[in-house]
């Protein structure tokens, strides 16, 4: 295996991990922002007020985006494993 091939496989894996994590991170960011604005407006400073909505939103996003993310990961793994004979 050449260095260029290893670098390409690593960059593809890194890009895929960012792509799969993006929906969950985006939802967590948006929920955190909304809750922070709500806390600033109402002056309620309770840590569980931030944690519980984020936990629920991330769980719901994982359930909704889970099949898509799994299909992406399985497709990448299948493509990489099937190309192993060509790498040697």
FILUM-643677 format. One record per residue (C-alpha): residue in one letter; x, y, z; residue number from 1. Coordinates in pm, whole numbers, plus 50000, padded with zeros to 5 digits. Example, Ala and Ser with C-alpha at 12.3 -4.5 7.8 and 13.67 -1.06 7.14 Angstrom:
BEGIN
<pt type="A" c1="51230" c2="49550" c3="50780" seq="1"/>
<pt type="S" c1="51367" c2="49894" c3="50714" seq="2"/>
//
This chain:
BEGIN
<pt type="X" c1="50000" c2="50000" c3="50000" seq="1"/>
<pt type="X" c1="50140" c2="50335" c3="49903" seq="2"/>
<pt type="X" c1="50138" c2="50646" c3="50116" seq="3"/>
<pt type="X" c1="49897" c2="50820" c3="49879" seq="4"/>
<pt type="X" c1="49645" c2="50539" c3="49914" seq="5"/>
<pt type="X" c1="49668" c2="50541" c3="50293" seq="6"/>
<pt type="X" c1="49624" c2="50917" c3="50296" seq="7"/>
<pt type="X" c1="49318" c2="50892" c3="50069" seq="8"/>
<pt type="X" c1="49161" c2="50620" c3="50286" seq="9"/>
<pt type="X" c1="49224" c2="50828" c3="50598" seq="10"/>
<pt type="X" c1="49081" c2="51144" c3="50447" seq="11"/>
<pt type="X" c1="48772" c2="50958" c3="50321" seq="12"/>
<pt type="X" c1="48715" c2="50809" c3="50666" seq="13"/>
<pt type="X" c1="48759" c2="51148" c3="50832" seq="14"/>
<pt type="X" c1="48519" c2="51315" c3="50590" seq="15"/>
<pt type="X" c1="48261" c2="51040" c3="50644" seq="16"/>
<pt type="X" c1="48286" c2="51072" c3="51022" seq="17"/>
<pt type="X" c1="48228" c2="51448" c3="50997" seq="18"/>
<pt type="X" c1="47933" c2="51391" c3="50765" seq="19"/>
<pt type="X" c1="47774" c2="51134" c3="50996" seq="20"/>
<pt type="X" c1="47827" c2="51346" c3="51310" seq="21"/>
<pt type="X" c1="47707" c2="51674" c3="51153" seq="22"/>
<pt type="X" c1="47329" c2="51631" c3="51205" seq="23"/>
<pt type="X" c1="47364" c2="51547" c3="51574" seq="24"/>
<pt type="X" c1="47613" c2="51827" c3="51635" seq="25"/>
<pt type="X" c1="47397" c2="52080" c3="51449" seq="26"/>
<pt type="X" c1="47086" c2="51989" c3="51648" seq="27"/>
<pt type="X" c1="47281" c2="52004" c3="51974" seq="28"/>
<pt type="X" c1="47414" c2="52347" c3="51879" seq="29"/>
<pt type="X" c1="47071" c2="52481" c3="51787" seq="30"/>
<pt type="X" c1="46901" c2="52347" c3="52100" seq="31"/>
<pt type="X" c1="47180" c2="52484" c3="52318" seq="32"/>
<pt type="X" c1="47146" c2="52825" c3="52155" seq="33"/>
<pt type="X" c1="46768" c2="52832" c3="52198" seq="34"/>
<pt type="X" c1="46790" c2="52725" c3="52562" seq="35"/>
<pt type="X" c1="47064" c2="52979" c3="52632" seq="36"/>
<pt type="X" c1="46854" c2="53260" c3="52486" seq="37"/>
<pt type="X" c1="46558" c2="53140" c3="52693" seq="38"/>
<pt type="X" c1="46774" c2="53138" c3="53006" seq="39"/>
<pt type="X" c1="46904" c2="53487" c3="52933" seq="40"/>
<pt type="X" c1="46553" c2="53622" c3="52882" seq="41"/>
<pt type="X" c1="46400" c2="53459" c3="53190" seq="42"/>
<pt type="X" c1="46716" c2="53473" c3="53409" seq="43"/>
<pt type="X" c1="46674" c2="53108" c3="53504" seq="44"/>
<pt type="X" c1="47022" c2="52961" c3="53557" seq="45"/>
<pt type="X" c1="46961" c2="52591" c3="53600" seq="46"/>
<pt type="X" c1="47203" c2="52340" c3="53445" seq="47"/>
<pt type="X" c1="46939" c2="52069" c3="53402" seq="48"/>
<pt type="X" c1="46745" c2="52310" c3="53184" seq="49"/>
<pt type="X" c1="47028" c2="52287" c3="52931" seq="50"/>
<pt type="X" c1="47102" c2="51917" c3="52968" seq="51"/>
<pt type="X" c1="46756" c2="51762" c3="52936" seq="52"/>
<pt type="X" c1="46647" c2="51932" c3="52610" seq="53"/>
<pt type="X" c1="46984" c2="51859" c3="52449" seq="54"/>
<pt type="X" c1="46963" c2="51495" c3="52555" seq="55"/>
<pt type="X" c1="46612" c2="51460" c3="52414" seq="56"/>
<pt type="X" c1="46699" c2="51640" c3="52090" seq="57"/>
<pt type="X" c1="47015" c2="51436" c3="52033" seq="58"/>
<pt type="X" c1="46829" c2="51112" c3="52104" seq="59"/>
<pt type="X" c1="46551" c2="51204" c3="51861" seq="60"/>
<pt type="X" c1="46803" c2="51308" c3="51597" seq="61"/>
<pt type="X" c1="46994" c2="50982" c3="51640" seq="62"/>
<pt type="X" c1="46672" c2="50786" c3="51590" seq="63"/>
<pt type="X" c1="46575" c2="50985" c3="51281" seq="64"/>
<pt type="X" c1="46920" c2="51010" c3="51119" seq="65"/>
<pt type="X" c1="47041" c2="50669" c3="51239" seq="66"/>
<pt type="X" c1="46939" c2="50466" c3="50933" seq="67"/>
<pt type="X" c1="47097" c2="50721" c3="50698" seq="68"/>
<pt type="X" c1="47421" c2="50728" c3="50898" seq="69"/>
<pt type="X" c1="47433" c2="50349" c3="50918" seq="70"/>
<pt type="X" c1="47380" c2="50320" c3="50543" seq="71"/>
<pt type="X" c1="47667" c2="50564" c3="50482" seq="72"/>
<pt type="X" c1="47899" c2="50374" c3="50718" seq="73"/>
<pt type="X" c1="47808" c2="50033" c3="50575" seq="74"/>
<pt type="X" c1="47856" c2="50163" c3="50221" seq="75"/>
<pt type="X" c1="48201" c2="50297" c3="50305" seq="76"/>
<pt type="X" c1="48302" c2="49976" c3="50482" seq="77"/>
<pt type="X" c1="48175" c2="49762" c3="50194" seq="78"/>
<pt type="X" c1="48357" c2="49973" c3="49938" seq="79"/>
<pt type="X" c1="48681" c2="49970" c3="50136" seq="80"/>
<pt type="X" c1="48673" c2="49596" c3="50212" seq="81"/>
<pt type="X" c1="48585" c2="49502" c3="49854" seq="82"/>
<pt type="X" c1="48876" c2="49710" c3="49726" seq="83"/>
<pt type="X" c1="49137" c2="49535" c3="49945" seq="84"/>
<pt type="X" c1="49257" c2="49297" c3="49669" seq="85"/>
<pt type="X" c1="49331" c2="49598" c3="49450" seq="86"/>
<pt type="X" c1="49538" c2="49758" c3="49725" seq="87"/>
<pt type="X" c1="49785" c2="49471" c3="49744" seq="88"/>
//
